[in-house]
Amino acid sequence: MQIFFKCNGEWVHQNEHVSEESLDESSGLKVREVFINVTRQQVEDFHGPEDYWCQCVAWSHLGTSKSRKASVRIAYLRKNFEQDPQGREVPIEGMIVLHCRPPEGVPAAEVEWLKNEEPIDSEQDENIDTRADHNLIIRQARLSDSGNYTCMAANIVAKRRSLSATVVVYVNGGWSSWTEWSACNVRCGRGWQKRSRTCTNPAPLNGGAFCEGMSVQKITCTSLCPVDGSWEVWSEWSVCSPECEHLRIRECTAPPPRNGGKFCEGLSQESENCTDGLCILGWSRRGIENTSDIALYSGLGAAVVAVAVLVIGVTLYRRSQSDYGVDVIDSSALTGNSLLLNSAMQPDLTVSRTYSGPICLQDPLDKELMTESSLFNPLSDIKVKVQSSFMVSLGVSERAEYHGKNHSRTFPHGNNHSFSTMHPRNKTPYIQNLSSLPTRTELRTTGVFGHLGGRLVMPNTGVSLLIPHGAIPEENSWEIYMSINQGEPSLQSDGSEVLLSPEVTCGPPDMIVTTPFALTIPHCADVSSEHWNIHLKKRTQQGKWEEVMSVEDESTSCYCLLDPFACHVLLDSFGTYALTGEPITDCAVKQLKVAVFGCMSCNSLDYNLRVYCVDNTPCAFQEVVSDERHQGGQLLEEPKLLHFKGNTFSLQISVLDIPPFLWRIKPFTACQEVPFSRVWCSNRQPLHCAFSLERYTPTTTQLSCKICIRQLKGHEQILQVQTSILESERETITFFAQEDSTFPAQTGPKAFKIPYSIRQRICATFDTPNAKGKDWQMLAQKNSINRNLSYFATQSSPSAVILNLWEARHQHDGDLDSLACALEEIGRTHTKLSNISESQLDEADFNYSRQNGL
């Protein structure tokens, strides 16, 4: 038997054959195996109509046998996939199909799928099928199916990887159940109730759509108001009785008291003599009446004598105290009666008492009226209606009445009033006519802005306006203005609502912006959602105020970010805005700034201290500073912060530790008390209390004392006064710790901290959804923006709006550290930002970014 190979129709030489023989143990037959080697060079050199082939031929005396042809080909695997898998964004429980066509190869490549570099085993997960023509099918998408998928092709030659396909399984938001309706916001009359729901069932995830519809619903409600009872008309008189009296009655039925209203005050029955005194009764009764008349007349006589003695005593007391310049005609001040001891008692405002001690003022008119000439010198011809003989507190609603013996006139409101100086020996004040003097009602600044945007700042007020890049169309420019109302606030508080910020106007009102602008308004609330319900309000063209939104509500029309001392608002329309607060509990706190100013009076021995308690907003304190500069006042101590609680307890201001034998304070003036309502509802009008100190000798030039400002059952602050009363020796204390830019309007790139080229790259990076959630939502979270994210979802570039809000919050910061730290924590921008070369950036932008750590 012989065995030979024939390749491509030609016999292979016998020497190239390798033969092996063996014995089949089962049959005992001899088995021969023959091998040949075919090289790659032989296959490449062959050029025929078909592949290189070989065939085995065996023959013996019994006959001939041929094998089938065996083809020999060169194995390979091309580099490029015919079809790479494409990324998908699918809703949860949706179907995912990723297509993969491996590269051409011999033998055909086998396909394997990887998820996040880990092999996928379809046999262990029935939800995944990889058998259908190399495609990956996920029947029902789960959140865990989000990731990067790669198609892997391999044969005996090589392995090839496709491009990775990012699969994002998103969840559309769903509303939670409505909460119960809140209680009616008013105790009486027509009000509203609200209920809310949150987009948390489920919450939107991985770029899923936010819930459609309103998160808050309001309905009107009506609470029955208490109705106080009122008397009907008197009935006719009854017939005359044997006692010579007749009666008449009336009933409390017009209307009767309802819903907890008060019952009618007064008598329901009345009687009187019906015989005009002609009724004759027994002599015993007449004796009793005569005895009563004698007692009556004796009492009246004693009262007249007592009053006369009291008047003489007070007159002598006044003369003995004339050296102090104090005029007091008030027996309660001398005897310490119940009115003095019980300051909570409601005073009788119909009684006029002469009092030239310290006055607490709240209105700019009052501040100007009580200047050096009229406030600190004894004026026997001025009477002030006060609340008690010990403390004086005047406000807007209960204005003091000034009665001058020789000069009676009405003064208009205003800040810029001037007064003639009064000679110390002449106690008759002369006040010029104020009607012709100008009044300051607002602060105002303007700037011209175009497509590049910019920033408009009201110096030393905490109010600013940020116009983003691109908010104004190209080739357009607008003159934008901003003002602060310094007159009487037009926003009148309703019920327990108080004004927490200045009224800020920005315009022009007909201007349209394509991107929300950022308005920063300072406020004086100690921010806590547990104690305050804070609202943003806007004034309509009719002059009425309407609520734009509550700071805690979800809204897609505007956004409020409340910081400890300011509120940053994203808006798309100009107008007049203000913040109001409704205290929820007695622990709600207003932040007050307390400061003390001093100056010499026209009497060379007197020194005047003026203590101010104003809302803790820069613009409110700036108004005080302006008035004090006008009056020649000097700030004696750094202003301090006082937390004033809404617990209805009053404020006390007192002067302590006055050096004895050097200074003295006029009697009954060392402590003054201000009612709670004057402080809580001050409507930003500065509260002003004045004290007058007198030196014993002109050689005393140093003054040291303490000013204690405290709320009953609340907090207190101590102002330590240590000053020289001589201007040449006095240490100057700056009014503002940080002066704003002397250029209110900044336009173009210099107005922004983030260079525009880097800003574009940040937006391009974070506006794109990411499988790990490293998108604009995480950018917002890292910048402490955790609520009302639905507002940003409605914007064309959420990241750009977030960066605008960052610019508004950090206008006084020195660098970009906080933003750089946020980006570093996210970690997503490391590769993209690190690959930016110097040639790709403007040189100034590159240096600026490198210096600030970005």
NORLINQUI-V691594 format. One record per pair of residues at least 24 apart in sequence whose C-alpha atoms are under 7 Angstrom apart, sorted by the first residue. I is the first residue (numbers start at 0). J is the second residue. D is the distance in Angstrom with one decimal. If there is no record, write none. Layout:
I_J_D, I_J_D
//
This chain:
0_58_5.7, 0_59_4.4, 1_57_5.7, 1_58_5.7, 1_59_6.6, 2_56_5.8, 2_57_4.4, 2_58_6.8, 3_55_6.0, 3_56_5.5, 3_57_6.5, 4_53_6.7, 4_54_5.6, 4_55_4.6, 4_56_6.1, 5_53_5.7, 5_54_5.2, 5_55_6.4, 6_52_5.6, 6_53_4.0, 6_54_6.2, 7_51_6.4, 7_52_5.5, 7_53_6.2, 74_105_4.8, 74_106_6.3, 74_156_6.6, 75_104_5.2, 75_105_5.3, 75_156_5.8, 76_102_6.6, 76_103_6.0, 76_104_4.0, 76_105_6.4, 76_156_6.4, 76_157_6.5, 77_102_5.4, 77_103_5.6, 77_104_6.1, 78_102_6.4, 78_159_6.5, 80_161_6.5, 83_161_5.8, 83_162_6.2, 84_164_5.8, 85_164_5.2, 86_164_4.3, 86_165_4.6, 86_166_5.3, 87_165_6.5, 87_166_4.9, 87_167_6.3, 88_166_5.9, 88_167_4.7, 88_168_5.9, 88_169_7.0, 89_167_6.5, 89_168_5.2, 89_169_6.3, 90_168_5.6, 90_169_5.1, 90_170_5.9, 91_140_5.3, 91_141_5.7, 91_142_6.8, 91_168_5.7, 91_169_6.0, 91_170_5.9, 92_139_4.3, 92_140_4.4, 92_141_6.1, 93_139_5.2, 93_140_5.2, 94_137_5.8, 94_138_4.9, 94_139_5.2, 94_140_6.0, 95_136_5.7, 95_137_5.0, 95_138_6.6, 95_140_6.7, 96_134_7.0, 96_135_5.7, 96_136_4.6, 96_137_6.5, 97_134_5.7, 97_135_5.0, 97_136_6.5, 98_134_4.7, 98_135_6.6, 99_133_5.9, 99_134_5.5, 99_150_6.6, 100_133_6.9, 101_152_5.9, 106_154_6.5, 107_154_6.9, 108_152_5.6, 108_153_5.0, 108_154_4.9, 109_152_5.5, 109_153_5.4, 109_154_6.4, 110_150_6.9, 110_151_5.6, 110_152_4.6, 110_153_6.7, 111_150_6.1, 111_151_5.0, 111_152_6.4, 112_149_5.8, 112_150_4.8, 112_151_5.9, 113_148_5.7, 113_149_5.1, 113_150_6.4, 114_146_6.6, 114_147_5.7, 114_148_4.6, 114_149_6.5, 115_146_6.2, 115_147_5.2, 115_148_6.4, 140_168_6.8, 141_168_6.8, 142_168_5.6, 144_168_7.0, 145_770_6.3, 146_770_6.3, 167_205_7.0, 167_770_5.4, 168_205_7.0, 169_204_5.6, 169_205_4.8, 169_206_6.2, 169_207_5.1, 170_203_5.3, 170_204_5.0, 170_205_6.7, 170_207_4.9, 171_203_4.9, 171_204_6.8, 171_207_4.3, 171_208_4.8, 171_209_6.4, 172_198_5.8, 172_199_6.6, 172_200_6.6, 172_201_5.3, 172_202_4.8, 172_203_4.1, 172_207_6.6, 172_208_5.9, 172_209_5.0, 172_210_5.1, 173_198_5.4, 173_199_6.1, 173_200_4.6, 173_201_5.1, 173_202_6.4, 173_210_5.7, 174_198_4.5, 174_199_6.1, 174_200_5.3, 174_210_6.4, 175_199_5.9, 175_200_5.0, 183_220_6.2, 186_222_6.2, 187_222_4.9, 187_223_5.8, 187_224_4.7, 188_221_5.4, 188_222_5.2, 188_223_6.3, 188_224_6.0, 189_219_7.0, 189_220_5.8, 189_221_4.5, 189_222_6.6, 190_219_5.7, 190_220_5.2, 190_221_6.1, 191_217_6.4, 191_218_5.5, 191_219_4.2, 191_220_5.1, 192_217_5.5, 192_218_5.4, 192_219_6.2, 192_220_6.4, 193_217_4.3, 193_218_6.4, 205_768_6.6, 205_769_6.9, 205_770_6.6, 205_772_5.9, 206_768_6.0, 209_789_6.3, 214_553_6.2, 223_258_6.8, 224_258_6.6, 225_257_5.9, 225_258_4.6, 225_259_5.4, 225_260_4.6, 226_256_5.4, 226_257_5.0, 226_258_6.3, 226_260_4.6, 227_256_4.8, 227_257_6.8, 227_260_4.3, 227_261_4.6, 227_262_6.2, 228_252_6.7, 228_253_6.7, 228_254_5.4, 228_255_4.5, 228_256_4.0, 228_260_6.8, 228_261_6.0, 228_262_5.1, 228_263_5.1, 229_253_4.9, 229_254_5.4, 229_255_6.5, 229_263_5.5, 230_263_6.5, 239_273_6.1, 243_272_5.7, 243_273_5.7, 243_274_6.3, 243_278_6.0, 244_270_6.4, 244_271_5.4, 244_272_4.5, 244_273_5.1, 245_270_5.7, 245_271_6.0, 245_272_6.6, 245_273_5.9, 246_270_4.5, 246_271_7.0, 323_665_6.4, 324_376_6.8, 324_377_4.7, 325_355_6.1, 325_356_6.8, 325_377_6.1, 326_353_6.5, 326_354_5.7, 326_355_6.0, 326_379_6.5, 327_353_5.8, 327_354_5.4, 328_352_6.2, 328_353_5.8, 329_388_6.8, 331_388_6.7, 332_388_5.5, 332_389_6.7, 338_387_6.9, 339_387_6.7, 339_388_6.7, 339_389_6.5, 346_386_5.3, 346_387_6.5, 348_384_6.5, 348_386_6.8, 351_382_7.0, 351_383_6.8, 351_384_5.3, 352_382_6.4, 352_383_6.5, 352_384_6.3, 353_382_4.7, 353_383_6.2, 354_382_6.4, 354_383_6.4, 356_668_5.9, 357_668_5.9, 357_689_5.5, 357_690_5.6, 358_391_5.6, 358_392_6.6, 358_688_6.0, 358_689_6.0, 359_391_6.1, 359_392_4.9, 359_393_5.9, 359_687_5.4, 359_688_4.0, 359_689_6.5, 360_392_6.9, 360_393_5.5, 360_394_6.4, 360_686_5.8, 360_687_4.8, 360_688_6.1, 361_393_6.7, 361_394_5.1, 361_395_6.8, 361_684_6.1, 361_685_5.6, 361_686_4.3, 361_687_5.8, 362_394_6.6, 362_395_6.2, 362_684_6.1, 362_685_6.9, 363_413_6.4, 363_414_5.6, 364_412_5.4, 364_413_5.9, 364_414_6.7, 367_416_6.4, 371_600_5.5, 371_601_6.7, 372_420_6.2, 372_421_5.6, 372_601_6.9, 373_428_6.8, 375_691_6.0, 378_426_5.6, 380_404_5.8, 389_667_6.0, 390_671_5.0, 390_672_5.8, 391_671_6.6, 392_672_6.8, 392_673_5.5, 394_677_6.4, 413_438_5.0, 414_438_5.9, 414_439_6.4, 423_602_6.4, 440_484_6.0, 440_485_4.8, 440_486_4.6, 441_482_6.4, 441_483_5.2, 441_484_4.5, 441_485_4.8, 441_486_6.8, 442_482_5.2, 442_483_5.1, 442_484_6.8, 443_481_5.7, 443_482_4.1, 443_483_6.6, 444_480_5.7, 444_481_5.5, 444_482_6.4, 445_478_6.8, 445_479_5.6, 445_480_4.1, 445_481_6.3, 446_478_5.6, 446_479_5.5, 446_480_6.5, 446_744_5.4, 447_476_6.7, 447_477_5.5, 447_478_4.3, 447_479_6.1, 448_476_5.4, 448_477_5.5, 448_478_6.4, 448_746_6.4, 449_475_5.9, 449_476_4.3, 449_477_6.5, 450_475_6.8, 451_747_4.9, 452_746_6.0, 452_747_5.7, 453_745_5.4, 453_746_4.1, 453_747_5.4, 453_750_5.2, 454_744_5.9, 454_745_5.2, 454_746_6.4, 454_750_5.8, 455_743_5.6, 455_744_4.6, 455_745_6.5, 456_743_4.7, 456_744_6.3, 457_743_6.1, 458_739_5.0, 458_740_6.6, 458_743_6.6, 459_617_6.1, 459_618_6.7, 459_738_6.2, 459_739_5.7, 460_617_4.5, 460_618_4.1, 461_520_6.7, 461_521_5.7, 461_617_5.9, 461_618_7.0, 462_519_5.4, 462_520_5.1, 462_521_6.5, 463_518_6.0, 463_519_5.2, 464_517_5.8, 464_518_4.7, 464_519_6.4, 465_516_5.8, 465_517_5.0, 465_518_6.5, 465_807_6.6, 466_516_5.2, 466_517_6.9, 467_516_6.2, 467_803_6.7, 470_512_5.1, 470_513_4.8, 470_514_4.7, 471_512_5.7, 471_513_6.6, 479_506_5.7, 479_507_6.2, 480_505_5.6, 480_506_5.5, 480_507_7.0, 481_505_4.3, 481_506_6.6, 488_682_6.8, 490_544_6.7, 495_581_6.0, 496_579_6.5, 496_580_5.5, 496_581_4.5, 497_579_5.6, 497_580_5.4, 497_581_6.5, 497_680_6.1, 498_578_6.4, 498_579_4.6, 498_580_6.5, 498_682_5.9, 499_523_5.5, 499_524_6.4, 499_578_5.5, 499_579_5.2, 499_580_6.4, 500_577_6.0, 500_578_5.4, 501_577_6.2, 502_575_6.6, 502_576_5.8, 502_577_4.9, 503_575_5.5, 503_576_5.4, 503_577_6.4, 504_574_5.5, 504_575_4.1, 504_576_6.4, 505_573_5.6, 505_574_5.5, 505_575_6.5, 506_573_5.2, 506_574_6.1, 507_573_6.7, 508_573_5.0, 508_574_5.8, 511_572_6.9, 512_571_6.3, 515_569_5.7, 515_570_5.1, 515_571_4.8, 516_569_5.6, 516_570_5.5, 516_571_6.4, 517_567_6.5, 517_568_5.5, 517_569_4.6, 517_570_6.5, 517_804_6.7, 517_807_6.5, 518_567_5.7, 518_568_5.1, 518_569_6.5, 519_565_6.6, 519_566_5.7, 519_567_4.5, 519_568_6.3, 520_565_5.5, 520_566_5.3, 520_567_6.5, 521_564_5.8, 521_565_4.0, 521_566_6.1, 521_616_5.8, 522_564_5.7, 522_565_5.4, 522_616_5.9, 523_564_6.6, 523_589_5.7, 523_590_5.1, 523_614_5.8, 523_615_4.9, 523_616_6.0, 524_588_6.2, 524_589_4.7, 524_590_5.8, 525_563_6.8, 525_588_5.4, 525_589_5.9, 525_590_6.2, 526_563_6.0, 530_582_5.9, 530_583_4.9, 530_584_5.3, 530_586_6.2, 530_587_4.8, 531_580_6.2, 531_581_5.8, 531_582_4.7, 531_583_5.4, 531_587_6.1, 532_580_5.6, 532_581_5.1, 532_582_6.3, 532_583_6.7, 533_578_6.9, 533_579_5.8, 533_580_4.3, 533_581_6.3, 534_578_5.8, 534_579_5.3, 534_580_6.2, 535_577_6.0, 535_578_4.9, 535_579_6.6, 536_576_5.6, 536_577_5.5, 536_578_6.2, 537_575_5.6, 537_576_4.6, 537_577_6.7, 538_575_5.5, 538_576_6.6, 553_787_5.1, 554_787_6.7, 554_790_6.4, 555_789_6.4, 555_790_4.4, 558_790_6.8, 567_807_7.0, 585_644_6.8, 585_645_5.0, 585_646_4.9, 586_644_5.9, 586_645_6.2, 586_646_7.0, 587_644_5.8, 587_645_5.6, 588_642_6.0, 588_643_5.4, 588_644_4.5, 588_645_6.1, 589_642_6.0, 589_643_5.2, 589_644_6.5, 590_614_6.3, 590_615_5.4, 590_640_6.6, 590_641_5.8, 590_642_4.9, 590_643_6.2, 591_615_4.8, 591_640_5.7, 591_641_5.0, 591_642_6.3, 591_643_6.8, 592_638_6.3, 592_639_5.7, 592_640_4.8, 592_641_6.2, 593_638_5.5, 593_639_5.5, 593_640_6.4, 593_641_6.9, 594_636_6.9, 594_638_4.6, 594_639_6.8, 595_634_6.2, 595_635_6.0, 595_636_6.5, 596_632_5.7, 596_633_5.2, 596_634_4.5, 596_635_5.6, 597_632_5.4, 597_633_5.3, 597_634_6.7, 597_635_6.7, 598_631_6.7, 598_632_5.1, 598_633_6.4, 604_693_5.6, 604_694_5.2, 604_697_6.3, 605_691_6.7, 605_692_5.6, 605_693_4.4, 605_694_6.3, 606_691_6.0, 606_692_5.2, 606_693_6.3, 607_690_5.9, 607_691_4.8, 607_692_6.3, 608_689_5.7, 608_690_5.1, 608_691_6.3, 609_687_6.7, 609_688_5.8, 609_689_4.5, 609_690_6.4, 610_687_5.7, 610_688_5.2, 610_689_6.3, 611_685_6.6, 611_686_5.6, 611_687_4.7, 611_688_6.5, 612_685_6.3, 612_686_5.2, 612_687_6.7, 613_683_6.7, 613_685_5.0, 613_686_6.2, 614_683_5.9, 619_683_6.5, 634_732_6.2, 635_720_6.1, 635_722_6.7, 636_718_6.6, 636_719_6.7, 636_720_6.3, 641_714_6.9, 641_715_6.6, 641_716_6.4, 642_714_6.2, 643_710_6.9, 643_714_6.9, 644_713_6.7, 647_675_5.5, 648_675_5.5, 648_710_6.6, 648_711_5.6, 649_673_5.8, 649_674_4.7, 649_675_4.3, 649_710_5.9, 649_711_6.0, 650_674_6.5, 650_675_6.6, 650_709_5.8, 650_710_4.5, 650_711_6.4, 651_708_5.8, 651_709_5.5, 651_710_6.2, 652_707_5.7, 652_708_4.6, 652_709_6.7, 653_706_5.8, 653_707_5.3, 653_708_6.7, 654_705_5.9, 654_706_4.8, 654_707_6.4, 655_704_6.0, 655_705_5.0, 655_706_6.2, 656_704_5.2, 656_705_6.1, 657_703_6.8, 657_704_5.1, 661_694_5.9, 661_695_5.7, 661_699_6.7, 662_692_6.6, 662_693_5.6, 662_694_4.6, 662_695_6.0, 663_692_5.8, 663_693_5.4, 663_694_6.6, 664_691_6.4, 664_692_4.7, 664_693_6.3, 665_691_6.9, 665_692_6.9, 700_724_5.5, 700_725_6.6, 751_806_6.9, 752_806_6.9, 754_844_5.7, 756_840_6.9, 762_798_5.2, 762_799_6.0, 765_798_6.4, 766_796_6.4, 766_797_6.5, 766_798_6.0, 773_825_6.6, 773_827_6.6, 781_821_5.4, 782_821_6.8, 814_851_5.7, 815_851_5.7, 816_851_6.7, 816_852_6.8, 819_852_6.6, 819_853_5.3
//
